[in-house]
């Protein structure tokens, strides 16, 4: 099974889990959540689905633990690289995103869609953390990386492009074909624009090398185009990623502080769930 297929299955299972859990919780308490706030105390499901109920309280605890594990587990794995030989960092990032999506959904149902006071600040901080996390993931995947997840330098990307150029040359030279647009060094590719790539693709299509070799050469060419585009945007994306951390971390800290205060007040008031 290829890496791309494994990653697709992994993402599909995580997305399916989030959708199924969300649907189940909505189906379970739809009537309760539609009830006006001032009447919910008299609803038959209040003792189960209310914020302090057996289900509602549990969702808050489980959601918080899921987020804590997703955040601190990923930070620990990324800093120490202790699990690198067992699982790639990109999988851990995907799992981190999954947990930090599922956890807030459980907390949303814990609130019973009622926000007020200091808890509302924590909730909206959590929403901003989640939304900024989506943006951060987009920026993250724009930066070329190794299989383990380490960001590649400009020189390393250039080296990979040179390897791809030589790979295309090998495919073509097997039949004595050459491409005028691919010179002996990296300059032609470095100066290439969209017209360059289109012309290069046309030359490959016109080459008499057989369908199998032609498809293989085009696959390498598409990979080179993506890598060259990311190479041009590397410095910009690295700056954006550093700015993203400045935005993402404060809201995460605010959320953490308010969660700690909320838990402390809850325990002080005697709400201990099933313990």
Secondary structure, 3 states (H helix, E strand, C coil): CCHHHHHHHHHHHHHHHHHHHHHHHHHHHHHHHHCCHHHHHHCCCHHHHCCCCHHHHHHHHHHHHHHHHHHHHHHHHHHHCCCCCCCCHHHHHHHHHHHHHHHHHHHHHHCCCCCCHHHHHHHHHHHHHHHHHHHHHHHHHHCCECCCCCECCHHHHHHHHHHHHHHHHHHHHCCCCCCCCCCCCCHHHHCCCHHHHHHHHHHHHHCCCCHHHHHHHHHHHHHHHHHHHHHHHHHHHHHHHHHHHHHHHHHHHHHHHHHHHHHHHHHHCCCCCCC
